[in-house]
Amino acid sequence: MPRKIFDGVVVSDKMDKTVVVMVERLVKHPRVGKRIRQRVKLKVHEPKNDCHIGDWVRIIEARPFSKQKHWRILKILQRMK
């Protein structure tokens, strides 16, 4: 089974080796048919502490690093100035 890959924006970098990334996606409502925006905050493993708030990153599903952390940074797409 392929690993999930998402793009998102870093919303918190206060932890050591961990960032919080908000992933936003559009899904179609099953009954109404309208497109709904869904957001989820994911804790992501980032060992070098390179990411900062506002950076766009690509994350990939990985082995569990802790109780809530099972994603890792694939690459930084765009840095915040």
C-alpha positions as CSV (number, residue, x, y, z in Angstrom):
1,M,0.0,0.0,0.0
2,P,1.5,3.4,-1.0
3,R,2.3,5.9,1.7
4,K,0.1,9.0,2.0
5,I,1.7,12.3,1.0
6,F,0.2,15.7,1.8
7,D,1.2,19.4,1.5
8,G,0.6,21.8,4.3
9,V,1.7,24.8,6.2
10,V,3.7,24.8,9.5
11,V,1.6,26.3,12.3
12,S,3.9,25.6,15.2
13,D,7.6,24.9,15.7
14,K,7.9,25.3,19.5
15,M,8.8,21.6,20.1
16,D,12.2,20.0,19.6
17,K,12.4,17.9,16.5
18,T,8.7,18.3,15.9
19,V,6.5,20.7,14.0
20,V,2.7,20.9,13.7
21,V,1.5,21.0,10.1
22,M,-2.0,22.0,9.0
23,V,-3.2,20.0,6.0
24,E,-6.3,21.3,4.1
25,R,-8.2,19.3,1.5
26,L,-11.5,19.6,-0.3
27,V,-14.0,16.8,-0.2
28,K,-17.4,16.4,-1.7
29,H,-20.3,16.1,0.7
30,P,-21.9,12.7,0.1
31,R,-25.5,13.9,0.2
32,V,-25.5,17.6,-0.8
33,G,-22.7,17.4,-3.3
34,K,-21.1,20.7,-2.1
35,R,-17.3,20.7,-1.7
36,I,-16.3,21.1,1.9
37,R,-12.9,22.3,3.2
38,Q,-11.4,19.9,5.8
39,R,-8.5,20.8,8.0
40,V,-6.4,18.6,10.2
41,K,-3.3,19.3,12.3
42,L,-0.6,16.7,12.2
43,K,2.5,16.4,14.3
44,V,5.5,15.8,12.0
45,H,9.0,14.6,12.8
46,E,11.7,17.1,11.7
47,P,15.1,16.2,13.2
48,K,17.1,19.2,11.9
49,N,14.7,21.9,13.2
50,D,14.8,23.7,9.8
51,C,11.1,24.5,9.5
52,H,9.5,27.6,10.9
53,I,6.0,28.9,11.1
54,G,4.5,29.7,7.7
55,D,6.7,27.3,5.7
56,W,5.0,25.1,3.1
57,V,6.1,21.6,3.4
58,R,5.5,18.1,1.9
59,I,5.0,15.4,4.5
60,I,4.9,11.6,4.1
61,E,3.5,8.9,6.3
62,A,6.2,7.1,8.3
63,R,6.7,4.7,11.2
64,P,5.5,5.8,14.6
65,F,8.0,8.1,16.2
66,S,5.9,8.7,19.4
67,K,2.3,8.4,20.5
68,Q,1.0,11.1,18.2
69,K,3.8,11.5,15.7
70,H,3.8,9.3,12.6
71,W,4.7,11.7,9.8
72,R,8.0,13.0,8.6
73,I,9.1,16.0,6.4
74,L,9.8,15.0,2.8
75,K,10.9,18.5,1.7
76,I,10.3,22.2,2.3
77,L,8.4,23.6,-0.7
78,Q,8.5,27.3,0.2
79,R,10.1,29.1,3.0
80,M,8.5,32.0,4.8
81,K,10.6,35.2,4.7
